[in-house]
């Protein structure tokens, strides 16, 4: 399957597919003319990449997890559960940081709005 076909089938831009390949998430074989050709399982691989990206995982972590999938779905081997839990905890921490920042910005906005009304 050529890169354009993979792009059409998955709905992922060609540029992103090249990026996934550069990051070691997706593999292709080159024809004699230098064109990329992907194996039949490439659409499923792209789907997994997209699922993990949507879960907030960085490409470095995704690269480590790619060999650990079980079957055709998004289930991963039990040996990576600690890794996933660590990523989950880090995401929780970032959410807490963002919530505090949102509250602080809301307080500033509210105070500034009150001050503008009294001017």
MOTAFEN-V933575 format. One record per backbone hydrogen bond with DSSP energy under -1.0 kcal/mol. NH is the residue of the N-H (numbers start at 0). CO is the residue of the C=O. If there is no record, write none. Layout:
BEGIN
nh/co
NH/CO
NH/CO
END
This chain:
BEGIN
nh/co
5/1
6/2
7/3
8/4
9/5
10/6
16/12
17/13
18/14
19/15
20/16
21/17
22/18
23/20
24/19
28/36
30/34
33/30
36/28
37/0
41/38
44/40
45/41
46/42
47/43
48/44
49/45
50/46
51/47
52/48
53/49
54/50
55/52
56/51
61/57
62/58
63/59
64/60
65/61
67/64
69/74
76/67
79/76
80/77
83/79
84/80
85/81
86/82
87/83
88/84
89/85
90/86
91/87
92/88
93/89
94/90
95/91
96/92
97/93
98/94
99/95
100/96
101/97
102/98
103/99
104/100
105/101
106/102
107/103
108/104
109/105
110/106
111/107
112/108
113/109
114/110
115/111
116/112
117/113
END
